[in-house]
């Protein structure tokens, strides 16, 4: 399109002076000052988010003498500074959650057992489908069995390294067979019952069941 086109002639350009929007500037809020208030300053404590408008000279004077803690006692200032460390959010001590010092010591002991990996503590965790024991067995290499552990498996009539569920099932079955009460008080099976009990306790303490 050339400059002498009929379409170019129909274009109208708005005057720049009319297009500009006038920005209203309030007067400085300093007493007796009539200069434009082009600089803002915080209104102060308990007026957060609110500002005063000053000219450049008076905003400097205002900021020089501004004290957020004006009117507060030393104790109140110290409390404010302490609360500021947590963003002025409420906090609770660990002992308050646990209830008493006795509860705290018990929780510490339980946590220590978790960290130490005690087999006796791990046995307290309910795992009816043996999911976690199987996962640990698959992830870790097979351990070398001690002589007494091997003898305990043989005493129960099991293969060395039998699962925890198999050990428990076999133990219950042997107890029913060799318990003196189940044999009318016959003491001939008492020794066998004692061997079964000792073997099971050894495997249990070693973490096999």
C-alpha positions, 0 to 999 in steps of 0.5 A, a space after each residue: 500500500 502506497 502513501 497516496 492510496 485511498 485506504 491510507 487517506 482514510 486512516 485516522 491517528 488519535 492525537 498523543 496528547 488526548 491518548 495519555 491518561 492523567 495520573 493523579 498524585 496525592 499530596 504528601 501526608 506530612 503535616 504542612 507539606 504540599 509537595 506530591 506524595 510519590 513515595 510510600 512508607 509503612 504505616 507501622 505495627 498493627 497496620 501491616 499492608 497499609 502505607 503513607 505517602 510522602 515526598 522524597 524529603 519527608 519519606 527519608 525523615 520518616 524512615 530515619 525515625 521509624 520504630 516498629 516496636 515503638 510503645 512495646 515493653 522489653 518483654 513484649 519485644 523479646 517475645 516477638 523476636 522469639 516467635 519470629 523464629 517460627 513465623 509466629 506459628 504455634 509450636 509444641 514440645 516433643 514431651 507434650 506430645 508424648 504425655 509424660 517423661 515415662 512415655 518419652 523414655 519408652 518411646 526413646 527405647 522403642 526407637 532405639 530398637 528400631 534403629 538397632 534392627 533387633 529381631 525381637 522388635 521386628 517380630 512384634 510387627 504384624 505381617 500375616 502374609 509374610 510380605 516383609 520377611 520375604 522381601 528382606 530375604 530376597 534383598 539380602 544374601 543368605 546368612 550362614 547358619 550357626 551350629 546351634 541354629 542348624 541343630 534347632 531346625 533339625 530338632 523341629 524336623 525342618 530343613 535349615 532355613 525354613 520360613 517363619 510360617 513353617 517353623 511356627 506351624 511345625 512348633 504348634 504341631 509338636 507341642 500338641 503331640 509332646 505336651 505332658 497334658 496331651 499324654 495323660 501326664 506321661 513324663 516320657 515325652 517331657 524331655 522331647 517337649 523341652 527340646 522342642 521348646 528350646 529349639 523354637 525359642 532359639 530360632 525365635 530369638 535369632 529372628 527366624 520366626 
